[in-house]
Amino acid sequence: MIVTAAYNEEKYIESVITSVLQQTVLPARWVIVSDGSLDRTDAIVSRYAEKNGFIELMRVEEDHPRNFAAQVHAINKGMARCEGIECEFVGNLDADVSFEPTYFENLLKKFQSDPKLGLGGGDIWEKVNGQFAPRPTNQPRAVAHAVQLFRRKCFDALGGYVALPYGGPDSHAEVQCRMNGWHVQSFADLPVYHHRPGGGADRWTRSAYREGLMDYSLGIHPGFECIRLARRMALRPYVGYAFVRLCGFVAGYWCVGERAVSKEFVRYLRSEERERISQWFRKTGTSRRAAA
């Protein structure tokens, strides 16, 4: 069972629909939630839904702010629409991606080979100089929100996505899954092509600042944040992005107030961060000894 939240996605929605219809393994139900779309999104989805019984268009009419919580609410509404349907896997699929015809088949094989895999998905690829290439920030332990597929038992234990004021429902879900004893992994051999281009300079500055606030609100340790941003400087826009994101993170101590996540969540997240830092230092030390 898959849910897609779509708002004015007429430019991209047909690509993801075509990708799903070409799959060797089809979802039992696919609810596409049109969150007040004003363009041709509804018409495009309706045309395919008429010919494919597993596709359902769900229209959300009520007026609400266009913030980071809106998509989460739309996805959770779609998930609620599927209550009572027996299925082993549930997931979120963004409206601006596409993938190979065997994507779902091969992803399900990953779940079959690891009974403790609770959340999985492919790596995101984006266009660089006109050619698709893996996103530099892809990590095996993190699954992009665009393609998060959960084992149903794992997702039910989460109680759905949590709407956070500065975003990060995917990161929150990943940590919660691991807190509950499940594995989380993305797979480099399952490319997912992201079609929406990135924004200009004014857009990345706002995004970087908001992501800094998000990092604070999730409870990331200041030391770990600095290490992450130092490593991020190797990617465009280099120092500028890291500096603006750090400004957002520091500002969180003054303007965010109480975090939306629990203290238990923060403690677990920071224990993971300490372990990752330890692993990084061990790996660095081993590499230096080998070089010597």
C-alpha positions in Angstrom: 0.0 0.0 0.0 1.4 3.4 -1.1 0.4 7.0 -0.4 1.5 10.0 -2.4 0.8 13.6 -1.3 0.5 15.9 -4.3 0.1 19.7 -4.5 0.1 21.2 -8.0 2.2 18.4 -9.4 0.9 18.4 -13.0 4.5 18.7 -14.3 5.7 15.5 -12.6 2.8 13.3 -11.4 2.5 11.5 -14.7 6.1 10.3 -14.5 5.7 8.6 -11.1 2.3 7.1 -12.2 3.9 5.6 -15.3 6.8 4.2 -13.2 4.4 2.5 -10.8 2.2 1.1 -13.6 5.3 -0.4 -15.2 6.4 -2.2 -12.0 6.7 -6.0 -12.0 5.1 -5.9 -8.6 2.1 -3.5 -8.2 0.8 -2.1 -4.9 -2.5 -3.4 -3.6 -3.7 0.2 -3.2 -2.2 3.5 -4.1 -3.9 6.6 -2.6 -2.8 9.8 -4.2 -3.9 12.7 -2.0 -4.4 15.9 -3.9 -3.9 18.5 -1.2 -5.9 21.3 -2.6 -4.2 21.3 -6.0 -5.2 24.1 -8.3 -3.7 22.8 -11.6 -4.3 19.7 -13.6 -3.1 17.2 -11.0 -6.5 15.9 -10.2 -7.5 15.4 -13.8 -4.3 13.5 -14.6 -4.7 11.2 -11.6 -8.4 10.7 -12.3 -7.6 9.6 -15.9 -5.3 6.8 -14.7 -7.5 5.9 -11.7 -10.4 5.1 -14.1 -8.3 2.5 -15.9 -6.4 1.1 -12.8 -8.6 0.0 -9.9 -5.8 0.1 -7.3 -5.3 3.9 -7.8 -7.5 6.2 -5.8 -7.6 10.0 -5.9 -8.3 11.6 -2.5 -9.1 15.3 -2.6 -8.3 17.4 0.5 -10.4 20.6 0.5 -10.0 22.2 3.8 -7.9 25.4 4.0 -4.6 25.1 5.9 -1.1 26.6 5.9 1.3 25.5 3.3 4.0 24.4 5.7 6.1 21.3 6.4 3.3 19.8 8.3 0.9 19.9 5.4 2.5 17.0 3.5 2.6 14.9 6.7 -1.1 15.5 7.3 -1.9 14.6 3.7 0.0 11.3 3.9 -1.5 10.4 7.2 -5.0 11.0 5.8 -4.2 8.7 2.9 -2.9 6.0 5.3 -6.1 6.3 7.3 -8.1 5.7 4.1 -6.4 2.3 3.8 -7.3 1.1 7.3 -8.7 -2.4 7.1 -6.7 -3.4 4.1 -4.4 -6.3 4.8 -0.9 -5.7 3.6 2.6 -6.4 4.8 4.2 -3.1 3.6 3.1 0.5 3.6 5.0 3.5 2.2 5.3 7.1 1.1 6.1 8.0 -2.5 6.7 11.5 -3.6 5.0 12.9 -6.7 8.3 13.9 -8.5 10.3 10.7 -8.7 10.6 7.7 -11.1 12.4 4.4 -11.0 13.1 1.2 -12.9 10.3 -1.4 -13.5 11.9 -3.9 -11.0 12.2 -1.3 -8.2 9.5 -2.6 -5.9 10.3 -6.3 -6.7 13.9 -5.8 -5.8 13.2 -3.7 -2.7 10.8 -6.4 -1.4 13.6 -8.9 -1.8 15.7 -6.8 0.5 13.0 -7.0 3.1 12.7 -10.8 2.7 16.4 -11.3 3.2 16.4 -9.3 6.4 13.3 -10.0 8.7 14.4 -7.1 10.9 14.4 -4.5 8.1 11.6 -2.1 9.1 12.3 0.8 6.7 14.0 0.7 3.4 14.2 2.5 0.0 16.5 3.3 -2.8 19.1 6.0 -3.2 18.1 9.4 -4.7 19.7 10.4 -8.0 19.5 14.0 -9.3 20.6 15.7 -12.5 24.1 17.1 -12.6 25.1 18.8 -15.9 22.1 17.2 -17.6 22.9 13.6 -16.4 21.5 11.7 -13.4 24.0 11.0 -10.7 23.7 9.7 -7.0 23.0 12.5 -4.5 26.2 13.1 -2.6 24.4 13.1 0.7 23.0 9.6 0.3 23.7 7.4 3.3 23.1 3.7 3.8 21.5 4.3 7.3 19.0 7.0 6.0 16.1 6.5 3.6 14.8 9.6 1.8 11.3 10.6 2.6 10.5 10.4 -1.1 10.6 6.6 -1.1 10.2 5.4 2.5 8.7 1.9 2.5 7.9 0.4 5.9 7.1 -3.1 7.1 3.5 -2.7 8.3 4.3 -3.8 11.9 7.1 -1.2 12.1 4.9 1.6 10.7 2.0 0.8 13.0 4.3 1.0 16.0 5.2 4.5 14.9 1.6 5.6 14.8 2.2 7.4 11.5 4.4 10.3 10.5 4.8 13.0 13.1 4.3 16.6 11.9 7.3 18.6 13.1 7.3 22.4 12.9 10.6 22.6 10.9 10.4 19.4 8.9 12.2 16.1 9.4 9.4 13.6 9.6 11.6 11.1 7.7 14.5 11.5 10.1 12.2 11.2 13.1 10.7 8.0 11.6 14.1 6.5 11.0 15.3 7.1 14.6 12.0 5.8 16.0 12.3 2.6 14.0 15.7 1.9 15.4 14.5 2.8 18.9 11.9 0.0 18.4 14.5 -2.5 17.3 14.1 -2.3 13.5 16.8 -1.9 10.9 16.8 1.1 8.6 18.7 1.0 5.3 18.8 2.6 1.8 20.2 0.6 -1.1 22.6 2.1 -3.7 21.6 -0.5 -6.3 18.0 0.8 -6.3 18.2 4.2 -8.0 15.3 6.7 -7.6 15.4 9.6 -10.0 14.3 12.9 -8.6 13.0 15.2 -11.3 12.3 18.5 -9.5 15.3 20.9 -9.9 16.9 22.6 -7.0 16.2 26.3 -6.2 18.3 29.4 -6.7 20.6 31.1 -4.2 17.7 32.7 -2.3 16.0 29.4 -2.0 18.9 27.4 -0.7 19.7 30.0 2.0 16.1 29.8 3.4 16.3 26.0 3.1 19.7 25.8 4.9 18.5 28.1 7.7 15.3 26.0 8.2 17.3 22.8 8.2 19.4 24.2 11.0 16.3 24.8 13.0 15.1 21.3 12.1 18.4 19.8 13.4 18.0 21.6 16.7 14.4 20.6 17.0 15.3 17.0 16.5 17.8 17.1 19.3 21.1 16.7 17.3 24.1 17.4 19.5 26.0 20.6 18.8 29.3 18.8 18.4 27.8 16.3 16.0 26.2 19.1 14.0 29.5 20.8 13.6 31.2 17.6 12.3 28.3 17.1 9.9 28.5 20.6 8.5 32.3 20.5 8.3 32.1 17.4 6.1 29.2 19.1 4.1 31.6 21.9 3.1 33.0 19.7 0.3 29.6 20.0 -1.5 28.2 23.1 -3.2 27.5 25.8 -2.2 30.4 24.9 0.0 31.0 27.1 3.1 27.9 29.2 2.6 25.4 26.4 3.0 27.2 25.1 6.1 27.4 28.6 7.7 23.7 29.4 7.1 22.6 26.0 8.4 24.8 26.5 11.5 23.2 29.9 12.1 19.7 28.2 12.0 20.9 25.6 14.4 22.2 28.2 16.9 19.1 30.3 16.5 17.1 27.3 17.6 18.3 27.7 21.1 16.6 31.1 21.2 13.5 30.8 19.0 12.4 27.2 19.0 11.7 26.7 22.7 10.7 23.2 23.8 11.4 20.5 21.2 8.6 18.6 19.6 10.3 15.3 20.2 10.6 13.4 23.5 13.6 13.4 25.8 13.9 9.7 25.3 14.2 10.4 21.5 17.0 12.9 22.0 18.9 10.6 24.3 18.7 7.7 21.9 19.7 10.0 18.9 22.7 11.3 20.7 23.8 7.9 21.7 23.8 7.0 18.0 25.7 10.1 17.2 28.4 9.2 19.8 28.7 5.8 18.3 29.0 7.2 14.7 31.7 9.6 15.9 33.6 6.8 17.5 33.4 4.7 14.4 34.5 7.6 12.2 37.6 8.1 14.4 38.4 4.4 14.4 38.1 4.3 10.6 40.3 7.4 10.2 42.9 5.9 12.6 43.0 2.6 10.7 43.3 4.4 7.3 46.2 6.5 8.6 48.0 3.4 10.0 47.5 1.6 6.7 48.9 4.6 4.8 52.0 4.7 7.0 
